[in-house]
């Protein structure tokens, strides 16, 4: 790959998030040239479209990197194909259906000398790094996470998300966990959870999680997909010097009751700048901390069956 020519990038799995976020971020970044897509049902206007990643890479071996945006249950197989072919890989969140899958991909990327990026877009929200810096200097004494939204609005008729491996309410909840694991100055560990499963679904519609760190600092999280009206994506952290609040998914920040000025940069352009940097440097960024917490919730969580859910 030339150090001056754009990285030839393809997208695999073309859905709403690709059109809303990935394509605008890629086309605005001069480090990339979007050259192809692969998807069973959809295409991207202006570039060649294929039905599978295998078909795409066979037809266009010049592709240097791929962004994998299909549901997590199918991501490992596609990533394995790409990494084995020597392509750099960007993984939408969550990076896989299991921790074992991601560990396998990390080893495969290293063996093939290519970059692997487990992307967590919410970590690039404007409030996250300022909150992290503040909490590094002002230790937290407690944390409350409230992540409640209307699944019918955000994921209408998406059956895969209710299947085993689709994560259910943890699909948005893992965004909260990606912020929590970024801003806290020490590791937290799950101590208990309750997961609510609709009687007709294999993934939870709500979850309540309790964490502590080694010093006993409590973290309480509530995730719910049944929220109507105003949506709630809030993290409130208590410190001895006052309260830190991130709202709107990390878009806004208050410290001791005063809203802080923030640089309003979109999340996906930041993700693709990071990916370009990894490809150019030959590095990888494989962080599974948010996914590990979800796995722990399924291991420790009490299962509660609730009313059936229908779109």
N, C-alpha and C positions, 0 to 999 in steps of 0.2 A: 504494500500500500504506500503510495506517495505521501510525503509529509504535507504536501500543499493541496492535493486534490481532495474533494469531499469523500467521506466514507459512504460507500454504496450500501444503503440500508433497505431492508424489506420488512414488511409487517405481516405477521401470521395471526389470523383470527380478527376479522374486521367486524366490529360492532359499534355501538354508540360511543363508547369511550374513545375509540380510535378516531372517529370523525370529529368528536368534540374537543379532544385534548392532544392526542398523539400527532395527527397530521398537521395541525397548526403549529405545534412546537417544533416539529421536524423541518417543515418548510421555512420557518423563520430562522433556522440555525444553519449557517453557512458551512459548518463542519460536516453536514450530512446532505446526501442526495437520495431522496426516496425513489426507488427504482422499480419496486414490484410489491405485490401482495399475494397472500394465499389465504383462502377462506372457502368454506363449503358453499356458502350462500351469498356472499357479498363481495364487492370489489371497491376499489378506490379510483375515482375518475382520473384519467390522464396517465395511468401507469398499467403495465401488464398485470393481469390477474390470473391466478392459478387455483386449482382445487385443493392442492396439498403442498406441504413444504418440500416433500420429495420431488414432486413435479417441478416446482419452482426452482430449486437448486440445480436440478439436472438441466433445465433450460437456460438458466442464467448463473453459471458458475462464478461470474465476476462479482456477485453479491458478497460483501465483506462482513455484514452484521445483520442481525435480525432482532426485531422486537416481538416478543411472544405475548399475545393479548387474548388468547383463548381461555376458557374456564380452567381453573387450576387442576382439575382432574386429568386434563389432557396435555398439560404443559411439559411434563417430564419427557414424554416420548418425542415431542417436537424439539425440545432443547437438546436431547441426546443426538438427534439427527444433525442439528446445526453445529454443535460443538465437535462432533466427530468429523464433520466436513471442514473444520477449521474456521468457523464463523464466530464472531463475537456475539454475545447474547445478552439482551435486555429482557428481564422478566418483570411483567406487570405483577402487582401485588394481588394475592399472596404468591410467593415465588414457586410454590408447589402444593400438592395435596398432602404431603408428609415431609417431615424433617429428613428422613432417610433419602428421599428423592433429591432434595437440595444438596445434601452432602455428596451424593453420587455425582451431581452436576459440577460441584465445586472441584472435585478431584479430576473429572474429565476435562474441564477447562484448563486446569493446570497442566495436565498431561499433554494437551494439544497446543499449549502456548497461546491461548486466546483469553479474552476478558469475559467475565460473567458479572452481571450487575443485578442484584436483588433490589428493585426499586421500591421505595416507600414514599409515595408522593406527599403525604401529609407532613412528613418531616421537613418539607421545603415550604411550608406555610410561613407567612411573614413573622408570626409571633414566636415561632419555635426557638430559634437561636437566641433572641433577646431573653426569653424566659429561661433557657438553659444557662445563660451567663449569669442571670440574677440568682438562680437557685444554687449555682456553684459557690457563690459568695454568701448566700443566706440559706442555710440548710432547711429543707422542708420538715414540717412536723406532722403533716397529714395531707391527704389528697382525695378529692372527690371527682370522679369522672362520670359525666352524664351524656350518653350518646344515644339519642332517641330520634327516630325518623319514620317516615311512612313508606313501607316497602312497595306499596301499590304505586307510589309516585316515582320512586327511584329505580325499581326493578320490576316493572309490570310484565307478567306472563313469562318470566325467566325461570323455567322449570329446573335448569341445571343448578341453580343456587339453593334449591330445596333438597337436592339429592345428597347422599353421603359424599363428603369431600367438597361440597359446594360452600360449606361453612355457615350458611344461613345468616343470622344476625351478626356473626363474626366477620362477614364480608365488610361491612362498615366498621364494626367494632375493632377490627385489627388496625384501622387507621388511628383510632384513639390509642391503642397499645403502641403503635409506632412512635407517637409523640411522647407517651409516658416513658418509654425506654430511652428516648433521646434526651429528655430534659432532666430526668432525675439524676442526681450525682452518684447514686449507689444503686446496686441491683435490688429488685424486689422479687419476691417469690410467692406464688399462689398458695394460700392456706385453705381455701374453700370456695365452692361455687355452686350455684343452682342454675340449671339450664332448662328452659321451658320449650318443649317440643309440641307443635300441633299434632293431633292424633293421626293426621293424614300426611305427615311430612317426616323426612329423615334428617332434617337439620333444624336447629333451634330458632325460634322467633324472638326469644328474649334470654338474657343472661344476667346474673348478679355475681360479681367476683370480689373476693377479698384477698389482698396481698399484704405482706409485711417485708421490710428489709431486715438486715441483721441487727439493726439498732431498735427494731420494733416500731418503725414509722408505718402507720396504717395507710393503705390505699384501697378505696372502695370504688368499684365501677358498676354502672348500670347501663346495659344495652337493651334496647327495645325497638322492634320494627313496627309496632302498632300505634306509633305516635301520629296524631292528626293535628292540624293547625300548625302552630310555630314549631319548627324542627329544633332539636337541641343537640349541639355538639360542643360541650363545655368541659373544661378541666379547671378545677379550683384547687390551689395549693396553699396551705397555711404555712406561714413562717413566723418567727418571733418578731420580725419587723413589719408584718402585715400580710395581706392576702395577695396572691398572684392568680389572675384569672385569664385563661385563654378561651375565647368564644368563637363561634362560627367556624369550627374546625381548625382553629389556629390562625384565623385571619385578623383577629383583634386581640389586644393585650391590655390588661389593667394591672397596675402595681399599686397596692395600698389605696385603691379606689380611684386612681387617676389613669385615664386611658393614655397609652403611650403612642407616640408617632412611630409608624413603621414604614419600611420600604415595601411597597405593594408590588411584588414580583410574583408572577404566576408560578405554580408548582411544576408543571410539566416542562416548560423551558429550562428550569433549573435541573430537572432530572436529565434532560438530554445534554446539557452542558457537562454534567458529571459523567455521563456515559462516554461522551467524546473524549474527555480527559483520561478516562480509564483505557480506552482503546489506544490512544496516542502514547500513553505511558507503558502499556502492556500490563496494567494492573487489573485486579478484580475487587469488587466490594460485595461480599456475601454475608449479610447480617440476617440471622433468622430469629432474633430475640422476640419480635412480636408473634411470629408463628409458634415459637416454643411456648409462649404463654397460652395461646389458644389450645395447643396440644395438651398442656397441663390441665386446662379447664375441662377438656373432654375426659381426662384421666381421673381427676378429683371430683368433678362436678356431680351433684345429685340430679337425676333426671326427673322432671316433672311434666306430665302429659297435660296439655291444655286443649281448648276447643280447636276444631279443625280450621285450617286457613284456606280460603279460596280467593283467587284474584277477582 
